[in-house]
Amino acid sequence: MLYSIVLFLHIIGAVVMFVAVGITLLAMISMLNSKTTDTLRNWAALAVKLDGLLPFSVLLILVPGLYLVFTRWGWGNPWIELSLALLIVMTLMGPIINLRRLKAILNAAIAEKEVVPSAVLLEKVRDRVLWNSVMIMTMLALAIVFLMTVKVSIVGSIVAIVIAVVLGFMTASILLNRTSTKVSISNKKTNSIN
């Protein structure tokens, strides 16, 4: 019975993490597509607030997860050790890379006086480091779920992680390139009207 409750809490932690990451991604994509500074500011505020959910989800994942390792699985399983390492890396990436940049976007949006977001503000929103980090973290979270469910060997675990990182870079690049193409087309239309 205790095992089932601990496993439930562990899974709830993963669900909370995916909800936070999903809403953060929604907020970031919405910032990319915002037509007004006000809208961009609201999405940036939401993305910054959601950062508070991630440490909570990590606790919900980590504490029950460690209990499961010590009582059921033991150390020496590559999928456990690599998943733990990934979780720690992701926990550090959040505040060091993502939160600082999201706060910079929010502060720039608050300081913005124009109704339409300026090029400087949009450049902050399109920060490639931020997008790579968020997309890699998202794909690494999926890789952790894969490792936990499939329980592959060390080689399979490393391959899954490499695929996740590559997919993170590719997804960030596709999203940013798609949006910059839309902005270029929009600017050309605006210039031809003037």
HELIX and SHEET records of a PDB file:
HELIX    1   1 LEU A    2  LEU A   32  1                                  31    
HELIX    2   2 THR A   37  LEU A   50  1                                  14    
HELIX    3   3 LEU A   53  LEU A   68  1                                  16    
HELIX    4   4 VAL A   69  TRP A   73  3                                   5    
HELIX    5   5 PRO A   78  MET A   93  1                                  16    
HELIX    6   6 GLY A   94  LEU A   99  3                                   6    
HELIX    7   7 ARG A  100  ALA A  111  1                                  12    
HELIX    8   8 ALA A  119  VAL A  125  1                                   7    
HELIX    9   9 ARG A  128  VAL A  150  1                                  23    
HELIX   10  10 ILE A  154  ILE A  193  1                                  40    
END                                                                             
